[in-house]
Amino acid sequence: MTKDFLKPPFGLNDVEMLERESLYKGFFRMERLHYRHKRYRGDWSETISREVLFRGDAVGAVLYDPTHDLIGLVEQIRPGAFADPNGPWCLEVVAGMVEPGETTEAVVWREMQEEADITPSHVEYICQYMASPGGCDERLHVYCALANLQGLDGGISGLDEEGEDIRLLIIPADEVFANLYGGRFNNAATMISLQWLQMNRQRLQQQHR
């Protein structure tokens, strides 16, 4: 009985797509979907219309140095955070979009070079989640990447052709976890990976001594 929640009561066969309107098509695309679906009470809903932003899959990876107990994060300006109390320069995990034919782990290795100029010694999968399924299809795959981070604080990187201006911050793990809920770590991929790292920190240190 306790595991019943793991199996959804409905599937895609319980949704009828009536129409898809294309609203925008560029690097991302937006559509207005008109659909109806099976309801818990046994009947069908009326027609529902919703705008959905299609972004595809993305990858995020937190950097950790188990030997020196250091965490690596990147900082860059984000226009969606202009109204954030901390300002639009966000502390984040290294992240990037999955290109066609590319595996999620391959994105980790590529983005580590592009955003942090680092080659990890080991990569471990954490989880996947949907960023905002009420209006976006983006699915994020979260990793932990292990590397020697000593002496790397303050490095500047990013691709000029993509307008990136990225700073690498290397922070003692104790300082990160002491300020985890203070508002500076204000995006889901960073919070999820840091919470996972907090729970797995001792294991990683023992495995990579």
C-alpha positions in Angstrom: 0.0 0.0 0.0 2.8 2.4 0.9 4.3 2.1 -2.6 1.1 2.8 -4.6 2.2 6.5 -5.0 5.2 5.4 -7.1 2.9 4.3 -10.0 0.8 7.2 -11.5 -2.9 6.3 -12.0 -2.9 7.8 -15.6 -0.5 7.8 -18.6 -0.2 9.5 -21.9 -3.1 7.4 -23.3 -5.3 9.4 -20.8 -4.5 12.7 -22.5 -6.1 13.8 -25.8 -4.1 16.5 -27.6 -6.6 18.6 -29.6 -4.3 21.3 -31.1 -0.8 22.7 -30.8 -0.2 26.4 -31.7 3.4 27.6 -32.4 3.9 30.9 -30.6 7.7 31.3 -31.0 10.6 29.3 -32.4 14.2 30.3 -31.8 16.9 28.8 -29.5 13.9 27.7 -27.4 10.3 27.3 -28.6 6.9 28.1 -27.1 3.6 26.5 -28.0 0.0 26.8 -26.8 -1.4 23.4 -26.2 -5.1 22.6 -26.2 -5.9 19.3 -24.6 -8.2 17.4 -22.3 -7.4 14.6 -19.8 -9.0 11.8 -17.8 -10.0 13.0 -14.3 -9.8 11.2 -10.9 -13.6 11.1 -10.7 -13.7 9.0 -13.8 -14.8 11.4 -16.5 -12.9 13.7 -18.9 -12.0 17.4 -18.3 -13.1 20.3 -20.5 -10.6 21.6 -23.0 -7.6 23.2 -21.3 -5.3 25.7 -23.0 -1.7 26.3 -21.7 1.4 27.9 -23.0 4.5 25.7 -22.6 8.2 26.6 -23.1 10.2 23.8 -24.6 13.8 23.9 -23.5 14.9 20.2 -23.6 17.3 18.5 -21.3 20.0 20.2 -19.3 22.8 19.1 -17.0 24.2 20.6 -13.8 27.3 19.5 -11.8 28.6 20.6 -8.5 32.4 20.5 -8.1 33.8 18.9 -5.0 37.4 18.3 -3.8 37.1 15.5 -1.2 40.8 15.7 -0.3 40.7 19.4 0.7 37.0 19.6 1.4 36.4 22.4 -1.1 33.3 23.1 -3.2 33.5 24.8 -6.6 30.7 27.0 -7.9 30.4 29.4 -10.8 29.0 33.0 -10.7 27.5 34.8 -13.6 24.7 37.3 -14.4 21.2 35.9 -15.0 18.5 38.2 -16.5 15.8 36.2 -14.8 17.2 37.2 -11.4 17.1 41.0 -12.0 14.4 41.3 -9.3 16.2 38.9 -6.8 17.1 40.6 -3.5 20.7 39.4 -3.9 20.9 40.8 -7.4 21.3 39.0 -10.8 24.8 37.6 -10.3 24.0 34.0 -9.2 26.1 31.3 -7.6 25.4 28.1 -9.5 26.7 24.7 -10.4 28.4 24.3 -13.8 25.6 23.7 -16.2 24.7 23.4 -19.9 22.1 22.2 -22.4 22.2 18.7 -23.9 23.0 18.8 -27.6 21.4 16.3 -30.1 23.2 12.9 -29.8 25.0 13.9 -26.7 24.9 12.0 -23.4 24.2 13.9 -20.2 27.6 12.8 -18.7 29.3 14.1 -21.8 27.8 17.5 -21.1 29.4 17.5 -17.7 32.9 17.0 -19.2 32.3 19.6 -21.9 30.8 22.3 -19.6 33.6 21.7 -17.0 36.1 22.8 -19.6 34.0 25.7 -20.9 32.8 27.2 -17.6 35.5 26.3 -15.1 38.5 25.2 -17.2 38.7 22.0 -15.1 38.9 18.3 -16.0 37.3 16.2 -13.3 38.8 13.0 -12.0 35.4 11.3 -11.4 31.8 12.1 -12.1 28.8 10.7 -10.1 25.1 10.9 -11.0 22.8 12.4 -8.4 19.3 12.6 -9.9 17.0 14.1 -12.5 14.0 16.4 -12.0 11.7 18.7 -14.0 12.4 22.4 -13.4 8.9 23.7 -13.7 6.5 21.2 -15.3 3.5 23.6 -15.0 4.8 25.5 -18.0 8.2 24.1 -19.2 9.4 20.8 -20.4 13.0 21.3 -19.2 14.5 18.2 -17.4 17.7 18.6 -15.4 20.2 15.9 -14.8 22.4 16.6 -11.7 25.9 15.3 -11.1 28.8 15.7 -8.7 32.2 16.1 -10.3 35.4 15.5 -8.2 38.6 17.4 -8.9 41.5 19.0 -7.1 40.3 22.6 -6.5 43.3 24.0 -4.6 44.5 27.4 -5.9 41.8 27.7 -8.5 39.6 30.4 -6.9 38.8 33.4 -9.0 39.4 31.9 -12.4 37.5 33.7 -15.3 36.1 31.6 -18.2 33.2 31.3 -20.6 32.6 31.4 -24.3 32.9 34.9 -25.8 30.6 33.9 -28.7 27.8 33.1 -26.2 28.4 36.3 -24.2 29.5 34.4 -21.1 31.5 36.0 -18.3 31.9 33.4 -15.6 33.9 33.5 -12.4 34.9 30.3 -10.5 34.6 30.4 -6.7 36.3 27.8 -4.5 34.7 27.7 -1.0 35.4 25.6 2.0 32.5 23.1 2.4 31.8 24.2 6.0 31.2 27.7 4.9 28.9 26.7 2.1 26.7 24.4 4.3 26.6 27.1 7.1 25.0 29.5 4.6 23.0 27.0 2.6 19.6 28.6 3.3 20.6 32.2 3.4 19.3 33.1 -0.1 22.6 33.2 -2.0 22.0 29.7 -3.4 18.8 30.5 -5.1 18.3 27.9 -7.8 17.1 24.3 -7.6 20.0 22.5 -9.3 22.5 24.2 -6.9 20.4 23.5 -3.8 19.7 19.9 -4.7 23.3 19.1 -5.5 24.6 20.8 -2.3 22.1 19.0 -0.2 23.1 15.7 -1.7 26.8 16.6 -1.2 26.1 17.4 2.4 24.7 13.9 2.9 27.4 12.2 0.9 30.4 14.3 1.8 31.9 11.8 4.3 31.5 8.9 1.9 33.2 10.7 -0.9 36.1 11.7 1.4 36.5 8.0 2.5 36.4 6.7 -1.1 38.9 9.2 -2.5 41.6 9.4 0.1 
